[in-house]
Amino acid sequence: MITGRRVQLADLAALARAATSGARIAWLVGAEGVGKSTLAGAAAAASCLPILQLDAYPEDLSEPMATVRDLAEQLGVELGDRPAIDLLRGLAAHGPECIRLEDAHWVDDASQRILWQVVRRLREAPVLLLVTSVPGAGPLLDGLGLLLRSPERGRVFQLSPFNAGEVADYLHSRLGMPVEGESLDRIVATSGGYPVLLSSLVDQLRMGDPATTMTAALRRMASHTVGSEVLGEHVAAVLTGARPSERAALVALAQASELSLGQLGEVLRLRDLPDLRLDLLLAGGLVDRNGSRLRMRHRLVQRDLLDQVPWAEARAGHAALAQILSGLQALEHRVAAADATTAPAVLATVRGLLDEAHAQGDLSHAFRVAELGVALDPQLLAEAVLATLRAGRPARILDLEDHLHNLPASAARTAAIAILELERAGVQPAAHRLLRLDANLVPVSPDLLIHALAVLQVATEAAVQNESHLIPPFAPLIEVLRVRATETDDEALAEELGLIAVSLEMLHLANDPALSAAERLTAVADLSTRATAQGIARLAGPLARVMTALTDYLAGNLAAARSSMAGPLPFTVPHLRLHADLALANICFMNGDWGAADSLAEAQLTTTLDTLPASYWHQAFSMAALVPAGRGETTRVDTYLSWRSAPRIASLADVCHQLALAWANVSTGGSPADLAQCVDKIWEARVLSHAGAYATGALRVRGHVRAGNIAAARAAREQLESTDYEPTAKAYVLAHADALLAYGSGQAAEAHRLFGEALAALDTQIAEQPGGGLRIFLPVLAEDWMLLTIEHPVDPVAALRTLERAEALLASCGAGPWGARLEHLHAALSTTSPAIPEDGSTPMYLLLPDLTARELEVAALIAAGLSNKEIADRLYVSVRTAEYHANNVLRKLRTRSRRQLRDLLPHLTGG
């Protein structure tokens, strides 16, 4: 990030030229407004790339995704259900491009969100993206701010005002005539060098003959006091000289942001004003026109203009807009125009819409309605806080911060402030603030509900951030909620209070260090049964299911965890949905289902970036890096991990970060010492039973043995023994660790025996945990065993068979670098050892574990005689997908035809 100096065109030109070899981003951020920057055009010209100019001011701003549709039209692509993917394909087909988007803060939110998804996925297409904007004005700009923490992705330029020479060059280029001497000095002094004011001056001059209007225009600008608020003075000058119709139009545009010419004419008609002269309105330099639509040149202009308008004039504008607009837009202006006479009716409308939104379960709409109503009744702030907590979107409370001082001291106010502290300062301050409140003294509705929901959010965050010791102090609230649920006559409220009580108790049980994994599972199951007896199974059931699934995951019951997590989880704690999805992605990764793991992690990454605060992004990025790490895609891994380092383990996000680094090390054959250090961090942190990472203990011992640190390897092995985990998986990891230690101690025969035991235990675990096997450790085991066999070829056949299975698995996963390394080991041993016969004598049951769960289904359907079309219909997939799985099955089982498979499979399954 470059701040504190003026942007040099040479910087942008160099960046632009670099775009021909990879994706780059330049984000030009301006203070006090950027305006339409000529810098972007200069940089694009320097790059010699074709330019796609996106329109931030489309003809019809009411059309969804207006800017995205503009880009799609220029790329010649049709937008379907996944517009971001369609645009990426269009960019890839188009070749190197420069996409220029000026004044991106005016782009509609839907377009910003989709463009952000496109930018985040840009890996192959060489695209230079040049964006000008004010800071922090939407999802695209927030996302760019995140990505550009990684310098190789691009750069942020903080625009400083133009100096005198640059002002002179700018005016000369725009006017075609030099501006020098006293005139230039006055312009620099009064404009401050800001492009928005210089552009305004040029627009004024272009409305007439520059030779005759230059003096007048300069006099208007130079009449302002040097050092004053230049933009405010400009607005004041325009308002002072405007006719009534022009003044009313400016007020309406400042209040509505954007109107069509027809709408603006209707506003004037409702205010009994004559039509305006559009050229005079534009001459002031405050308004931009795009076709039939008008809007303020900049949001700062809106602010300054409304600050200078008398209340009566502003109210008249709001009243007119309330009549020509609809929906929440109309309600916003009705609220703004309300006075002592009309406020009761408007407030009644707000409460009616709020009740309707809650009845329909539209919490986002409820939040927006309540937020608007706060101006009329501060008590509605509690309703807005309740809506955002119910929706599981606590970060939205940040939007209410300016109103919190109007809320009287109450549980709702305390809860809202605690959530603000959670977002900014972390779990401990938020928990301590909530714990200072005695829940027994809180009224039932809505304050107690708000307090309970805030506690649930903080307790969930405490579990995630390895601060589970903060959960037990909230235990007294559980009983309070249960008692209040029995005392209220509101059935819906009673059900919700009961659900929160169950949720808090489940969090407490699932994170209780005094309980073993088996005891946690039993406790959560018992609690689910009690919830059913209490009549809240409809809501508590899904929560119990995900908590049970996460506990199963941590305990090593991976098949059960995968089955539970795969279904829909309709509850409003998205943090748990995040952890369920990421745990499921890790299970799929370990099972060798890397396509599913990658898709799930990428989908959750998109959801996290769109709906959860930035504190959760690290975990989603880290899990999205897991499959690329295994495939050796170092650039993609670096992109996902580079914006935040994890020098120590402080949360589950840091564990996920270290997991990605560990598998990147394994897949690319990195330093053993680095691998040991990476996995040591996971184990030494003791984060929730190592976040399902028990099997990485084999990698830990491997790293220490290969680095020659046998003492550390033995200590790591002892920690494996004392850690509670699923017995068969634990038997595999212990046998693998013992084999490595024997190898490192020079006991070759014993190491061969133990590697055989480890393989047998691993195959048993894969068979016992369908869909949740530790298949990915097969290549780890095969490589370790082959290194021993090359040195001491006691019985190479078993090691070679294991290696062949591992090579097939890595090929199906797309782990090219890792697979190539195993192929080199295979070739090294094959020159001195007899090869395994290729005549079908290898038992097929040794090959079946190489199939994924879906491929096993397809194999059974092939054996039943179904065609690819029939298999596609049966599994609800496309024919092409069925063909892909069928080809994988035939290749992995070394069969030449579907008939041969039908002949062999019944014998293998006992048929």
N, C-alpha and C positions, 0 to 999 in steps of 0.2 A: 504494500500500500504506500503510495507516495502522497504525502501531505506537506503543507507548509511552503510550497513553492509553486511557481507558475508552470503550467503544462507546456512543454516544448514539442513542437511538431515533430522533431527528430525522434522523440520517444515513441510517439504513435506510429511513425513511419516504420521504425524498426520492428515494433510489435506487429504491424500489419504484414510486413514481409515474412515474418516468422509463421504467419497463419498458413502459408502454402504447405507447410510440413506437419501441421497438426492443429487441433482445435484451440483457439485462443479467445479470450474475452477481454474487452477493455470497458470499464464502467466509468463514465465521466460524471462525477458528482459535483454539483455547483452549489455554492452558498448564495443565499438571497435570490435564487432562481437562475437557471442556466439559459433558458430560451432555446431557440433553434441554433445549435452550435455549428459554426463553420469548421471547427476542428475535426469533427467526425468526417466531413466530406474530404478534407485535406488528407487525413490518414487513409481513408478508403482509396483515394486516388493514388497514394504512394504504394499501395499494396498490389496494384495491377490486377485486382480481382474483380469479377463482375459484381455489381452492387444490386442488392435487393433492398429497396427502401420501404419499410413498413410504415403504415399510416396510423399514427396515434390519434388522429382526428377523423375517424371514418364518417361517411355520409350519414349513416343511421346508427347512432350509439346504442339504441335500444336493442339492436340485433345481438344475440349472444355470440361471444367469441369473434367479434368483428375484426380485430387485428389478426387473429389466427387464420380466419378465412381469407384475409388479404394475402398472407404469406402462402397459404395453400394454393390460391389462384396463381400467384407468381411462379410457384414450383410446378404447377400443372398436376396437382394431386387432388383426389376426392377424399373428403373427410368422412370417416366411418365412426364406429363406436369408440375407437381408440385414436383420437386425433393426434396425440403426441407421437405415436408409432408411425402414423401416416406421414407426418411431417419429417420424421427422421429418415424414412425411406426416400422421400422426395429429395431431401438434402444429399443423401448418399448418391442418388442417381444424377443429381445436378452437377456434382463436382465442386471444386473450391469456390467459395462464395464469400462476399462480405455482406452481412446483414446489418443494416443501419436502422436503429430505432431511436428517434429523437423524442424527448419529453415523455419518457415511458411512464411517468406518474399519471398520465391521462388514460392509459390503456385500461380497458375493463378488466375486472378481477379474474374472470374466466380465462381470458386470453393470457393474462400474466401467469396464471397457474399452469396452463398448458405449455407456454413458452419456457417456464422454469423446468418442467419435466423434460422438455426437449434438451435444454442446455445441460441439465444434469446427466443426461445419457450420451451426450456428444463424446464419442471416443474415436471414431474412425474418420468421419467426414471432416476435411480441413475447412473449418468455418471461422471467419473472424466476425465476432459479434461486437458491434459498437453501440452502446446504450448511453443516452444522456438522461439524467433525471435529477430530481431533488432526493435527498437521502430518505431511506426507509418508507417508501410509498407503495407497498404492495408485495404480494408473494414472490414475484420475479426478482424484485430488487432485494428483498430479504434473503432470498436464496443465493443471489449473486454475491451478496456480502459474505455468505458462508463459504461458497466455493472459492472465492478469491482470496481466502486465507492461505490457499495453496498457490504460491507465486507462479508455478509453471502453467497454471490454468489461465492466467491473465493478470491484469493489473487494475487497480482503482486509482484514478487521478482526481484529486481534490482540486477543483478549479478555483484559482485565485482571480481577482478582478484583473482586467487588462491594464497595463501601464500606458503611459501617454503614447509611446510609439505604436503599440498594438491597437490602441483606439484609433489612431490616425490611419493605420493600415486597414482596419476593419471598415471605417467610414469610406475610405477611398475605394475599397473593393465593392462596397454596396452602392455607393452613390456615383462612382465614376468621376469624381472630382476631388481634389485635395482639400483637406481641412487643416489649417495651420494657425500658428500664432495665438492671439488672444482667444479666438473662437475655440481652438482646440483646448486651451487651458480651462476655459469655462466648462466645456463639455466634460472633461476629466474630473473637474472639481464637483460638478453637480450630479453626475451620473455614478460617480464612484468606480467607473470602469465596468459596471455590471452589464452583461450582454442583454438582459431583458430590457433595460432602459435605453441602451444604444439601439436595439432593434425597434423600440417604440419611436425613437427619434427618426430613424430612417423611414418608418411607415408614415409618419406625419409629413415628412418632406416629399415623399413619393405621391402624396395625394394632390400635390400641385406642382408648380414649376420651382425646382430647387433654387434657381437663381433669385426668385422673388420671395420665397418663403423661408429660406435659410435663416435670415436674420430674425424673423419673428419666432421661428421654432427655437433657435438658440436663446433668444431673450426669455422665452417661457421657461426653458430649463435653467438658465443662468440666474433667474430671479429667486431661486430657492436658496435658503441659507446654507452656506458651506458647513458640512459636518452634521446636518440634520438627517432625519430619517428620509432618505431620498425617495424611496418608493411611496411612502405615505404622502410626501409632498406632491409627488406626481399625481397620485389619486385625488388629492384635495384640489389640485389645479383643474383636473378634468371635471370633477363634480361641480366646482364653482362656475365653470363656463358652459355647462351643459343645459339645454332646454329641458322643460319638465318631462317630455316624452323620453328623451335620451337618458335623463337621470333615473326615471322609473325603470327603463330597460336595464340600465347598469345594476340597479338594486336587485331586480328579478334574476339576472344572470349570476350575480354574486350569491344569491340565496339558493338557486337551483342548480348551479354549476354549468348546466347546458340546456338550451331550449332550441326548438325549431323556430323558423321565422313566423310560422302560423301561430305557435304557442305564444311567442312574444307579442304578436299582434293582439291575441286574445287577452293577455294581461293588461295591455294598454286600454283595450275596450272596456274591461271590467273596472278600470280606474278612471273611466271617462276622459281619456287623454287621446289626442290625435295621433295618427301614424307618424313614425319617425323617419328621418332621412338616414338610411343605413350608412352612407359615406361619412356623415358627421359622427356617428357612433364609433365607427372604425378609426376615424382620424385621431381619436384620443389615445390610441395605442394600448388600451386596456383589454380589448376584445379581439378574439380571433374568429374568423369565419371559415367554415368548411362546407361548401355547397349551401344547403338550406339551413344549416345548423350553426349556432353561435355559442361561444363559451368564453369565459375569462381566460386571458392569456396565461395566467399563473395563479396558483392557489393563494400565494401571498397577496396577490391583488385582491382576491375575495375577502381575505381577513381585514386588510387595511380599509377597504371600501366600507364594509359593514361596521367597522369601528367608528367611522365618521358620519354615519347616517342617523338622523334623529329617530327615536323609537316609533313615533307615529308613522313616519315614512316606511320604516322597516316592516311594521305591522301591516300596513296596506299592501305591501308586496307579498308577504306571507299569505294574507287573506285571498289575494287573487290567485296565487299558485295553488292554494288548497282546493280551489274550484276547478282548475284545469288539469291537475294531476290526479292520480289514483293510488290506491293501496297505501303502503307505508309512507310513500312520498307525500301523499296528501295529508296523512295523519301528522307527519312531522311538521308541516306548515300550519295545520290547524292548532297544534300545540303551541307553536311559536307565536301565532296570532291571538291566542286566547287572552281574554281580560277577565275582570271580576264577574262580568255578566255571562260570558260564554264558557268559562273554565269548567263549571260543574257538568255541563253537557259533554264537553270534550273528554273530561275525566271518566264519565260514565261509559263513553265509547271505548276508551283505553281499557277499562276493566272488563268490558264485554269481550273485546278482542283477546284479552289475556286469558279469560276463562275458556274461550273457544280454542285458543292455541293449546292450553293444557289438556283440554278434553280430547283433542286430536293427537296429542303426544308430540306436537311440533315445538320442541323446547327452544330451538333457534329463533323461531318466530316470537315465542313468548319473551325471550330475552330482549329482542329488538323492541317489542311493544313496551315492555316495562322500562327499558332504557329511555324511550321517548317520553313516557309518562312521568319520569322523575322530575322533570321541570315543573309539573303541576302539583305533584305530591311526593315529597322526599321518601315517604314510606314505601313507595313502589320500588325503591332501590333494593329493599329486601327481596322483592319478587324477582328482580333481575339477578341478584346473587343466587337465589334458589334455582332459577332456570339454568344458569350456567353450571352450577354444581350438579344438578340432576343430569345434565347432558354430558357430564364428564369432561367439560372444557374449562377447567379452572382458570386458565390463562386469560380468558375473556374478561375476568374481573379487572384486569389492567385497564380496560376501556372505561371502567366506572370510577377509577381512582379520583378523578377531580370532583366527584359528587359525594365521596365518602364522608367528608367533613359535615355534610348536611344531615347525615343519618345520626339520630340520637344514640347515646351509649346503649348498647344492646348486644345480645349474643350474635345477631346477624352482622353487626359492625365488627365485632371481634373476629368472627369467622372470616369476613372479607379481608381484614388486615392481615390475618394469619396466612391466607392464601397468597396475598401479595408478598409476604415475607418468604413463603415457600418458593415462589418463582424467582426471587431476587437473592435471598440470603441462605436458603437451604432448609433442611428439615428441622434442625434443632430449634431455631428461633420460632418457627411456626408451631411446633409441638409445645414448646414452653408457654407460648401465648394462650393456646387452647386449654392447656392444663390449669391455667390460673382461674378458669371459669368453673364454677360449681354447677354441674348439669341439673342437680336437684332443684335449683332456683330458677331455671329457664322455663318460660311458658311453653306449652305444647306446640303451638303452630303459629307462624312458620319458623319461629326462632330456634326451637329445639331441632327441627328437621335440618335447618341450615347448619347449625352447630355439628350435628351428627354427620352430615355429608362432608363437611370440612375435615372432621376428624378422620373419616374414612379415606379421604384423599391423602392426608398427611401420613396416616399409618401405612397406606400402600406405598407411598414414596419412601418411608422409613425402611420398609422391607426391601425395596429395590436398591437403596443406597447403602446397604449394609449397616443400617442404624436400627436394627430390629429391637434393640434394648429400649427404644422409645415407645414400643407398642404396649407392653404390659401396664404402664401407668394409666392407659385409657380403659382398662378393664372395668372400673366402676360404671362407666357410661353404658356398658352392655346391659346391666341389670336395670338401670334407669330407663332405657329405651323399651325394654320388655314390659316394665310396669306401666309406663305411659301408653304403650300400645293397647293394653287391656282397659285403660281408663277412658280412652277417647271413643266417641260415637262415630267418628269418621272412619269407615272401613278401609278406604284407600290409604289414609294416613297411617292407620294401625298396621296395615300390610307393609308399608314402606319403612316404618320404624323397626318392625320385626326383621325385615330383610337387612337393614343396616346393622342391627345387633348381631345377626348371624354372620354377616360379612366380617365384622370386626373380630368375632370369636374365631372364625376360620383363619384370618390373618394371624391371630395370636397363636393358634395351635400349629399352623403350618410353619411358623418361624420360631417355635419354642426350642431352644438349644438343649433343654433337659430331656426332650423326647427323641427317641430313635426314629428313623424313617418309617419303620413298620408301625410304631405307636402313633406317629402323625397321621398315617393313612387311616388307621382305626378310628382315631379321634374325629377326623373330618367326616368319615362315613357315618359315625354315630350322630354327629351334629346335623348332617343332612337328613337322617331319619327323624330327629327331633323337629327339624324345620317342617317336614311333611306333616307331622302330628299337629304342629301349630297352624297349619293351613296356609303356609307361604311357600309351598314346594314349587309353584309355578315360577317364582322369582329366585328362590334360593337354590333350586335344582341346578340351573346352569352354572351358578357361582360355585356350588359344591363340586360340580363336574370339573371345572377348570382348576380349582384348588387341588382336587384329587389328582388330576392329570399332572400338574406341576410337581406335586409331591412324588408321584410315580416316576417322573422324569429324573428328579434328583436322586431317587433311590435306585435307579437302574432298571425299573420295569418299563422298558422303552416301548414295547408293543402296546401295552395297556395305555400308556401316555399318548401315543400317536393316535390310537383309536378315539380317545376322549377328546383330544384337541382338534381333530379333523372336522367335527361338526360345528354348526353355528353356535355362537355364544352371545345370546341377546341380553346383555346387561350393560350398564352405563359406567363401567370402570375401564376405559380404554387402555389404561396402563397394563391391566391384567391381560387384555387381548393382545397387546404388544408382546408381553412375555410368553404367552401361550404360542403365538405365531413363531417367535424366534426360537423357542425351545423345539417346536415342531421342525423348523428348518434345520436345526442342529441334529435332530434325530434322523431326518432324511439324509443329511450329509454323511453321518456315520454309517447309514445303511447303504450308501452308494447310490442313492436316488438324487443325484446332483442336479438334474433338471428341475425336479420338484423343489428341492431346497433353494435353488437360485431364484426360481419364479416366486416362491413364497417370501423370501427375504427382500426381493426387489419390490414386490407389491406392498409389503409392510413398510418398507422405506418410504414409498410414496405416501402411504396413509399417515405415517408418523410426521413427515415433513409438512403435510397439509393440515393436520389436526392437533398435534401435540406440541407442547413448548420445546424450546431448543435443548432443554436438559435431557430430553429423551433421544435426541438425534444421534448422539454418539453410539448408543447401543444399536440402533437400526443400521447405521453406516457400517459398524464393525461386523454385524452378522451378514450384511450384504457383501462384505469382503471375503467371507469364508470360502465359498465355492471358487471364486477367482484365485484365492490363495492356493487351494488344492490344485488348480489347473496351471499354476505358475504364471498367471497373468499379473505380473508385477506392477504394471502401469495402473491397472484398474484398482489393485489393492492399495497402492500409494494414494490414489485419488480419494478413496473412501476413508483412509486412516490418517491422512496428512493434516487434516484441519485440527485434530486434537491428539496430543500424545498421551500415553498412559505410563508415566515413569513409575507409578505405584498403583496398587489395586485399591480403589476406594469405593467401587460399585460394580454391579453386574456388567455395566457397559465396559468397564476396564477389563473384566474377565473376557468378554467377547473380543475385545481388541487383542488381548494376548493370545487367544485361541487362533485368530486369523494369522497373527505373526508366527505362531508355532507351526501351523500347517503350511504356511508359505516356506518356512525353513525346511520342513520335511520334504515338500514336493520339489524344491529346487536344489536339495542337497547342501543346505547351508551349514554354517559352523556348528558343531556339536555343543560347544560351550554356550553359544547364543541360544540354542534350543533349550539346554538345561536351565539357563538363567530365565528364559521366558516362561517355562512351565513352573519353575520354582515360585515365581511371583503369584501364580494362580493358587498353588497349594499353600503357600505361607500365609496368604490373606484369609483363608478359611471363610470364604463368602458363600453362605448357603450351600454347604456340602460341595463346594467347588463348582456350583452352578452346573451340575450334570457333567462335570469334566473328570470324573474318576478315572476313566480309561486313559486319559492323558498321562497318568502315572507311568505307563509303559514308555511314553516318549521322554519323560523326565529321567528315568533310569537309563534309557538309551543314550541321552545326551551326556550324562555324567560318565558312563562307561567309556563312550567313544572319546571323551575329552581326557580320559585317564584319571578321573577323580572317583576312584572306587569307594572311598569312605563316604562321599556324598551320595553315591548310588545306593549303598547299603542303607543309609539313613532314610532315603526316599522309599526304599523297599519296605522298611519297617513301618513307615507311615501308611503305606498301602495296606499292610496287614491289620492295622488298628482302625481303619476307616470302614464304616458300615456301607455296604453296597450289595446289589443283587448277586447271589452266590456264584452263578455260573460265569458271569462277566468278571467277577472278582477272581475266580479260579484261573481264567485266561490271563488276566493282567499279571497275577502273581507268578504264573508259570513263565510268561514272557520275560518278566523282570529277573527271575531266577536263571533263566537261560542266558540272558545278557551278562549277569554277574559271573556265571560259570565260564562263559566265553572270555570275559575280561580277566579272569583268574587263570586262564590257560587250561581249563578242564574241558577239552574238546568233546570227548565222548559223552560226558554228563550234559554238556550244552546241547548236543544233538538230541539226546533223550528228552530234555526239557522243552526244546522247540517243538518236538512231536507232541508232547503233552499240551503245550499252548495251542497248537493247531486243533487238536481234538476238542479242547475246551471252547475255542472260538467257534468251531463248526456247531457244537452243541448249543452255544448261545444264539447263534444265527437261526438254528432250527427252532429253538424255544421262543424266540422273540420275532415272529414273522412281521416284517416291516420295521422292526426296531433292532436289527442286528448291528454288530460292530464290524461290518464288512470292510470298512475303510482301513481297519488295522491289519487286514490280510496282507496288503502290500508292505506294510511296515514289518510284519513278521517275516514275510518272504525275503525281503531284502536283508534283514539281519541274519536269517538262516543261510542265505546264499553266500554271504561274506564269510561265514564260518566254513561252509562246504568247500568253497574255493581253496581255503587254506588247509582244511582237513576233510577231504572227500570220503568220509566213512561210508555213507549211504546216500549218494546224490539223487536217487530217483525221487524220494519223498520231497526233498527240497525243490527239485525241478518241477514236480507237479504243482506244488504250492506256488512256485514262481509263475507258472503258466496261468493259473487261476488269477493271480494278482495282475498279470499283464492284461488279461481279458477284462477284468474289472476296471482298471485304469483307462483302457481304451473306451469302454462304454461311458465313463465319466468325463472323457475329454481331457484327461490329465497328461498331456503330451510330454512335458519335460520329465515328469516322474516316471512315466512308462518307458521313455527312451533310456533312462538310467537302468531300469530293470532289464531291458533288452541287452544292454552292454554286459550285465552280469551273466545273463543267459548265454551269450556268445562266449564269454570267458570260460564258463564251465563246460560248455558243449565241446570245446576243442580238446578237453582231456577226459570227458566222461561220456558214457553211452547215452544216447538220446532216448527219450520215452517213445515207445512204439506209437505210430500214427495209424494203426490198423483197427482202431475201435476197441482195443483191449483196455483202455482207460475206463473204469466204471463211470457211468454217467452220473451216479449219485454224487461223485466228486465235483461234477460240473454244475449240478443244479443250484448249489448255493450262490453261484455267480449271477443268477437271474434276480432281477428286482421283483418286488411283489407284483407289479403289474405284468411283468414278463412271465411270471409263473401262471397268472391267470390266462394270458394269451397262449402259453404252451398247452395248458389243459384244454382250451377251446380248439386248438389245432388238432390235438389228439382226438377230440370228439368229432372231428371231421368238418368243422365250420370253415367257411371261406372268409377272406379278409372283410368282405362287405358284411357278412353275418356277425363277425367278431366286432366290427365297428358299431353295429346296431346294438349288440348285447352290452357293450361297455360304454355306450353313449359318447363315442369319440368319432373323429373323421376317419374315412377309409385310409387316407394317407398316414395317419397316426397308427392305425392298426397294421398297415404294411411295415412301418418302421419297427414296431415291436416284434412282428413276426420274423423279420429278417435278423434282428438281434438274437432272437431265440434260436434260430437255426444255426447262426454263426457260433454262439456261445456253447451250444450242445454238440457242435461238430457234426451236424447231420446235413446230408446233401439234399434232402427233400422232405416235404411234409409227410409223405407216406412212411419214410423211415422213422420219423419222430412218432407217428401213430403206432408203429410196430414196437418201439422201444419203451415208450412212456408207461404203458400199463404194467410192465414188469418192474419198473422203477418205483411205482406207487403201490405195489402189492396187488395190482388188479389181475 
